[in-house]
Amino acid sequence: MTKMRKLLFYFSIILISLVGCTNSQLKIEQNNSFEDEVKLQSDSIITLGKKTIAKTLRNTKKPKEVSLDETPIDPPNSAEEREEEPPTQEPPASDPTPTTPPKDTNIEEITTNLDDLLILVNKYRKLPSDYVPDQLVIPNVPFSFEGYDMKKQMHKVAAEALERLFQRAKEEGIELYALSGYRSYKRQEAIFNYNAKKFGEKEANTSSAKPGHSEHQTGLAMDITSVSVAFALKQSFGDTIEGKWLAENVFKFGFIIRYPKQKEEITGYIYEPWHIRYVGIEAATAIMNNSITLEEYLNSYSEGNDNEENEGSSDDGASSDDGGSSDDGASSDDGGSSDDSGQKNA
């Protein structure tokens, strides 16, 4: 009996051990299955991620490589696109500016009256390449851009007149902005070359001056713009409230709209309602009242002086004849006859 109990005891121990080992194996297998599943999911995620990345890379366009030769030209100024040493006193009336264009349009005359406020610069008359006006200052007016730029400058006389113009505009509720004043010869050269490359030289020459032929180099011109045209230089500026006000009032301060409508054959350039040029109040008023250009004004001014000189010569001749008669009378033996002649003439 005792042996039987011992056998049962040992048998129970063995059975318990076998059951424990089985449970442990199951747990190990379960754990391995869980780890395998986790690993499988991880592999799937990684594979999916790799596929997603690969797909994304395939769909991503590579940036275009730009060589130095293909780099686009930086325009001189988004608004200058098409389209730039006077004394502090008015020019003397005895020294008019010759304005008749040469018969050969290929001839370019070098302007020499650089100290004249009525200096004429156009397709036929050019400034020296090294010419820089004296007394360049920055007018105290609003500009369409921030910071310093050479093109903010104007000749002092024109700058002071521009300040008065802007002040009057402000008082009447008109907001004007200056955009481009003085330009150097090299600056104008860059602008013209850019436009010529973009539009062709012939087209560019209708709206942009060649270097040396720009009024901006004189320091007497300024381009004006407004919010209405997004600070650009457009012909539609002439139809805005600001453009209309400018055209009607600019002469009061010595400026003119340099390139008016329907005068392209005379000025050589398209209508530019934004481009104002200082010529002095007297000349500006005459140009405004007669609806003429600077070229026409200077031509009539020159002809007027020629007529006055001719009239003066004619008067001198008449007095010489009278003197001759008088001399004849004086040489006459009959002094009374000279008196009688004098009475008849009176």
Contacts in CASP RR format, 6 or more apart in sequence:
PFRMAT RR
TARGET T0000
AUTHOR 0000-0000-0000
METHOD contacts of the structure
MODEL  1
MTKMRKLLFYFSIILISLVGCTNSQLKIEQNNSFEDEVKLQSDSIITLGK
KTIAKTLRNTKKPKEVSLDETPIDPPNSAEEREEEPPTQEPPASDPTPTT
PPKDTNIEEITTNLDDLLILVNKYRKLPSDYVPDQLVIPNVPFSFEGYDM
KKQMHKVAAEALERLFQRAKEEGIELYALSGYRSYKRQEAIFNYNAKKFG
EKEANTSSAKPGHSEHQTGLAMDITSVSVAFALKQSFGDTIEGKWLAENV
FKFGFIIRYPKQKEEITGYIYEPWHIRYVGIEAATAIMNNSITLEEYLNS
YSEGNDNEENEGSSDDGASSDDGGSSDDGASSDDGGSSDDSGQKNA
73 194 0 8 1.000
73 197 0 8 1.000
75 81 0 8 1.000
75 194 0 8 1.000
76 187 0 8 1.000
76 190 0 8 1.000
76 191 0 8 1.000
76 194 0 8 1.000
77 151 0 8 1.000
77 180 0 8 1.000
77 191 0 8 1.000
78 232 0 8 1.000
79 144 0 8 1.000
79 179 0 8 1.000
79 180 0 8 1.000
79 223 0 8 1.000
79 225 0 8 1.000
79 231 0 8 1.000
79 232 0 8 1.000
79 233 0 8 1.000
80 179 0 8 1.000
80 180 0 8 1.000
80 191 0 8 1.000
80 223 0 8 1.000
80 233 0 8 1.000
81 194 0 8 1.000
81 195 0 8 1.000
81 233 0 8 1.000
82 195 0 8 1.000
82 199 0 8 1.000
82 204 0 8 1.000
82 207 0 8 1.000
82 208 0 8 1.000
82 233 0 8 1.000
83 191 0 8 1.000
83 207 0 8 1.000
83 208 0 8 1.000
83 209 0 8 1.000
83 223 0 8 1.000
83 233 0 8 1.000
83 272 0 8 1.000
83 275 0 8 1.000
84 180 0 8 1.000
84 181 0 8 1.000
84 183 0 8 1.000
84 187 0 8 1.000
84 188 0 8 1.000
84 191 0 8 1.000
84 209 0 8 1.000
84 214 0 8 1.000
84 215 0 8 1.000
84 216 0 8 1.000
84 217 0 8 1.000
84 221 0 8 1.000
85 114 0 8 1.000
85 115 0 8 1.000
85 133 0 8 1.000
85 134 0 8 1.000
85 135 0 8 1.000
85 155 0 8 1.000
86 114 0 8 1.000
86 115 0 8 1.000
86 116 0 8 1.000
86 117 0 8 1.000
86 119 0 8 1.000
86 133 0 8 1.000
86 155 0 8 1.000
86 157 0 8 1.000
86 158 0 8 1.000
86 218 0 8 1.000
86 219 0 8 1.000
86 220 0 8 1.000
87 115 0 8 1.000
87 116 0 8 1.000
87 117 0 8 1.000
87 157 0 8 1.000
88 135 0 8 1.000
88 156 0 8 1.000
88 157 0 8 1.000
90 117 0 8 1.000
90 280 0 8 1.000
90 282 0 8 1.000
91 97 0 8 1.000
91 113 0 8 1.000
91 116 0 8 1.000
91 117 0 8 1.000
91 118 0 8 1.000
93 305 0 8 1.000
94 305 0 8 1.000
95 113 0 8 1.000
95 116 0 8 1.000
96 298 0 8 1.000
96 301 0 8 1.000
96 302 0 8 1.000
96 305 0 8 1.000
97 113 0 8 1.000
97 116 0 8 1.000
97 118 0 8 1.000
97 119 0 8 1.000
97 120 0 8 1.000
97 298 0 8 1.000
97 301 0 8 1.000
97 302 0 8 1.000
98 302 0 8 1.000
99 120 0 8 1.000
99 295 0 8 1.000
99 298 0 8 1.000
99 299 0 8 1.000
99 302 0 8 1.000
100 299 0 8 1.000
101 122 0 8 1.000
101 123 0 8 1.000
101 124 0 8 1.000
102 109 0 8 1.000
102 124 0 8 1.000
105 123 0 8 1.000
105 124 0 8 1.000
107 124 0 8 1.000
108 124 0 8 1.000
108 125 0 8 1.000
108 126 0 8 1.000
108 213 0 8 1.000
109 124 0 8 1.000
109 125 0 8 1.000
109 126 0 8 1.000
110 125 0 8 1.000
110 126 0 8 1.000
110 127 0 8 1.000
110 128 0 8 1.000
111 119 0 8 1.000
111 120 0 8 1.000
111 121 0 8 1.000
111 125 0 8 1.000
111 126 0 8 1.000
111 127 0 8 1.000
111 128 0 8 1.000
113 119 0 8 1.000
114 127 0 8 1.000
114 131 0 8 1.000
114 133 0 8 1.000
117 157 0 8 1.000
117 220 0 8 1.000
117 278 0 8 1.000
117 279 0 8 1.000
117 280 0 8 1.000
118 279 0 8 1.000
118 283 0 8 1.000
118 294 0 8 1.000
118 298 0 8 1.000
119 218 0 8 1.000
119 220 0 8 1.000
120 294 0 8 1.000
120 295 0 8 1.000
120 298 0 8 1.000
121 127 0 8 1.000
121 212 0 8 1.000
121 213 0 8 1.000
121 214 0 8 1.000
121 215 0 8 1.000
121 217 0 8 1.000
121 218 0 8 1.000
122 213 0 8 1.000
122 267 0 8 1.000
122 268 0 8 1.000
122 295 0 8 1.000
123 205 0 8 1.000
123 209 0 8 1.000
123 210 0 8 1.000
123 213 0 8 1.000
123 268 0 8 1.000
125 213 0 8 1.000
126 210 0 8 1.000
126 212 0 8 1.000
126 213 0 8 1.000
127 185 0 8 1.000
127 212 0 8 1.000
127 213 0 8 1.000
127 217 0 8 1.000
127 218 0 8 1.000
128 212 0 8 1.000
129 185 0 8 1.000
129 211 0 8 1.000
129 212 0 8 1.000
130 185 0 8 1.000
131 185 0 8 1.000
131 217 0 8 1.000
132 184 0 8 1.000
133 155 0 8 1.000
133 182 0 8 1.000
133 217 0 8 1.000
133 218 0 8 1.000
133 219 0 8 1.000
134 155 0 8 1.000
135 155 0 8 1.000
135 156 0 8 1.000
135 157 0 8 1.000
136 153 0 8 1.000
136 154 0 8 1.000
136 155 0 8 1.000
136 156 0 8 1.000
136 182 0 8 1.000
136 219 0 8 1.000
137 153 0 8 1.000
137 154 0 8 1.000
137 155 0 8 1.000
137 156 0 8 1.000
137 159 0 8 1.000
138 152 0 8 1.000
138 153 0 8 1.000
138 154 0 8 1.000
138 159 0 8 1.000
139 152 0 8 1.000
139 154 0 8 1.000
139 159 0 8 1.000
139 160 0 8 1.000
139 162 0 8 1.000
139 163 0 8 1.000
139 166 0 8 1.000
139 178 0 8 1.000
140 163 0 8 1.000
141 162 0 8 1.000
141 163 0 8 1.000
141 166 0 8 1.000
141 176 0 8 1.000
141 178 0 8 1.000
142 166 0 8 1.000
142 175 0 8 1.000
142 176 0 8 1.000
142 177 0 8 1.000
142 178 0 8 1.000
143 152 0 8 1.000
143 177 0 8 1.000
143 178 0 8 1.000
143 179 0 8 1.000
144 177 0 8 1.000
144 178 0 8 1.000
144 179 0 8 1.000
144 225 0 8 1.000
144 231 0 8 1.000
145 179 0 8 1.000
145 231 0 8 1.000
150 182 0 8 1.000
150 183 0 8 1.000
150 184 0 8 1.000
150 187 0 8 1.000
151 179 0 8 1.000
151 180 0 8 1.000
151 181 0 8 1.000
151 182 0 8 1.000
151 183 0 8 1.000
151 187 0 8 1.000
151 216 0 8 1.000
152 178 0 8 1.000
152 181 0 8 1.000
153 159 0 8 1.000
153 181 0 8 1.000
153 182 0 8 1.000
153 219 0 8 1.000
154 162 0 8 1.000
154 181 0 8 1.000
154 182 0 8 1.000
154 219 0 8 1.000
154 220 0 8 1.000
154 222 0 8 1.000
154 278 0 8 1.000
155 182 0 8 1.000
155 218 0 8 1.000
155 219 0 8 1.000
155 220 0 8 1.000
155 278 0 8 1.000
157 278 0 8 1.000
158 219 0 8 1.000
158 220 0 8 1.000
158 221 0 8 1.000
158 222 0 8 1.000
158 278 0 8 1.000
161 253 0 8 1.000
161 254 0 8 1.000
161 255 0 8 1.000
161 278 0 8 1.000
161 280 0 8 1.000
162 178 0 8 1.000
162 222 0 8 1.000
162 253 0 8 1.000
162 255 0 8 1.000
162 278 0 8 1.000
164 253 0 8 1.000
165 176 0 8 1.000
165 249 0 8 1.000
165 250 0 8 1.000
165 252 0 8 1.000
165 253 0 8 1.000
165 255 0 8 1.000
166 176 0 8 1.000
166 178 0 8 1.000
168 249 0 8 1.000
168 252 0 8 1.000
168 253 0 8 1.000
169 175 0 8 1.000
169 176 0 8 1.000
169 242 0 8 1.000
169 245 0 8 1.000
169 246 0 8 1.000
169 249 0 8 1.000
172 245 0 8 1.000
174 241 0 8 1.000
174 242 0 8 1.000
174 245 0 8 1.000
175 226 0 8 1.000
175 227 0 8 1.000
175 242 0 8 1.000
176 224 0 8 1.000
176 225 0 8 1.000
176 226 0 8 1.000
176 242 0 8 1.000
176 246 0 8 1.000
177 224 0 8 1.000
177 225 0 8 1.000
177 226 0 8 1.000
177 227 0 8 1.000
177 231 0 8 1.000
178 222 0 8 1.000
178 223 0 8 1.000
178 224 0 8 1.000
179 222 0 8 1.000
179 223 0 8 1.000
179 224 0 8 1.000
179 225 0 8 1.000
179 231 0 8 1.000
179 233 0 8 1.000
179 274 0 8 1.000
180 216 0 8 1.000
180 222 0 8 1.000
180 223 0 8 1.000
181 216 0 8 1.000
181 219 0 8 1.000
181 221 0 8 1.000
181 222 0 8 1.000
181 223 0 8 1.000
182 216 0 8 1.000
182 217 0 8 1.000
182 219 0 8 1.000
183 191 0 8 1.000
183 214 0 8 1.000
183 216 0 8 1.000
183 217 0 8 1.000
184 217 0 8 1.000
185 211 0 8 1.000
185 212 0 8 1.000
185 217 0 8 1.000
186 211 0 8 1.000
188 209 0 8 1.000
188 210 0 8 1.000
188 211 0 8 1.000
188 212 0 8 1.000
188 214 0 8 1.000
188 216 0 8 1.000
188 217 0 8 1.000
189 211 0 8 1.000
191 208 0 8 1.000
192 204 0 8 1.000
192 208 0 8 1.000
192 209 0 8 1.000
192 210 0 8 1.000
192 211 0 8 1.000
195 203 0 8 1.000
195 204 0 8 1.000
195 207 0 8 1.000
195 208 0 8 1.000
196 204 0 8 1.000
196 205 0 8 1.000
196 208 0 8 1.000
198 204 0 8 1.000
206 264 0 8 1.000
206 268 0 8 1.000
206 269 0 8 1.000
206 270 0 8 1.000
207 269 0 8 1.000
207 270 0 8 1.000
207 272 0 8 1.000
209 215 0 8 1.000
209 216 0 8 1.000
209 269 0 8 1.000
215 221 0 8 1.000
215 258 0 8 1.000
215 275 0 8 1.000
215 277 0 8 1.000
220 277 0 8 1.000
220 278 0 8 1.000
220 279 0 8 1.000
221 258 0 8 1.000
221 275 0 8 1.000
221 276 0 8 1.000
221 277 0 8 1.000
221 278 0 8 1.000
222 275 0 8 1.000
222 276 0 8 1.000
223 233 0 8 1.000
223 274 0 8 1.000
223 275 0 8 1.000
223 276 0 8 1.000
224 237 0 8 1.000
224 242 0 8 1.000
224 243 0 8 1.000
224 246 0 8 1.000
224 274 0 8 1.000
224 275 0 8 1.000
224 276 0 8 1.000
225 231 0 8 1.000
225 232 0 8 1.000
225 233 0 8 1.000
225 237 0 8 1.000
225 274 0 8 1.000
226 237 0 8 1.000
226 240 0 8 1.000
226 242 0 8 1.000
226 243 0 8 1.000
228 237 0 8 1.000
228 240 0 8 1.000
228 241 0 8 1.000
228 242 0 8 1.000
229 236 0 8 1.000
229 237 0 8 1.000
229 240 0 8 1.000
233 272 0 8 1.000
233 274 0 8 1.000
234 274 0 8 1.000
235 270 0 8 1.000
235 271 0 8 1.000
235 272 0 8 1.000
235 273 0 8 1.000
237 243 0 8 1.000
237 273 0 8 1.000
237 274 0 8 1.000
238 244 0 8 1.000
238 246 0 8 1.000
238 247 0 8 1.000
238 273 0 8 1.000
238 274 0 8 1.000
243 273 0 8 1.000
246 257 0 8 1.000
246 273 0 8 1.000
246 276 0 8 1.000
247 257 0 8 1.000
247 273 0 8 1.000
250 256 0 8 1.000
250 257 0 8 1.000
250 276 0 8 1.000
250 284 0 8 1.000
251 281 0 8 1.000
251 284 0 8 1.000
251 285 0 8 1.000
251 287 0 8 1.000
251 288 0 8 1.000
252 281 0 8 1.000
252 284 0 8 1.000
253 281 0 8 1.000
253 284 0 8 1.000
254 278 0 8 1.000
254 279 0 8 1.000
254 280 0 8 1.000
254 281 0 8 1.000
254 283 0 8 1.000
254 284 0 8 1.000
254 285 0 8 1.000
255 276 0 8 1.000
255 277 0 8 1.000
255 278 0 8 1.000
255 279 0 8 1.000
255 280 0 8 1.000
255 284 0 8 1.000
256 276 0 8 1.000
256 277 0 8 1.000
256 279 0 8 1.000
256 283 0 8 1.000
256 284 0 8 1.000
256 287 0 8 1.000
256 288 0 8 1.000
256 294 0 8 1.000
257 272 0 8 1.000
257 273 0 8 1.000
257 275 0 8 1.000
257 276 0 8 1.000
258 267 0 8 1.000
258 272 0 8 1.000
258 275 0 8 1.000
258 276 0 8 1.000
258 277 0 8 1.000
258 293 0 8 1.000
258 294 0 8 1.000
259 267 0 8 1.000
259 268 0 8 1.000
259 269 0 8 1.000
259 270 0 8 1.000
259 271 0 8 1.000
259 272 0 8 1.000
259 275 0 8 1.000
260 267 0 8 1.000
260 271 0 8 1.000
260 291 0 8 1.000
260 293 0 8 1.000
261 271 0 8 1.000
262 271 0 8 1.000
263 293 0 8 1.000
264 270 0 8 1.000
264 271 0 8 1.000
266 293 0 8 1.000
266 295 0 8 1.000
266 296 0 8 1.000
267 293 0 8 1.000
267 295 0 8 1.000
277 294 0 8 1.000
279 287 0 8 1.000
279 294 0 8 1.000
283 294 0 8 1.000
283 297 0 8 1.000
286 297 0 8 1.000
287 293 0 8 1.000
287 294 0 8 1.000
287 296 0 8 1.000
287 297 0 8 1.000
290 296 0 8 1.000
290 297 0 8 1.000
292 300 0 8 1.000
325 341 0 8 1.000
326 338 0 8 1.000
329 335 0 8 1.000
329 337 0 8 1.000
329 338 0 8 1.000
329 341 0 8 1.000
330 338 0 8 1.000
332 338 0 8 1.000
END
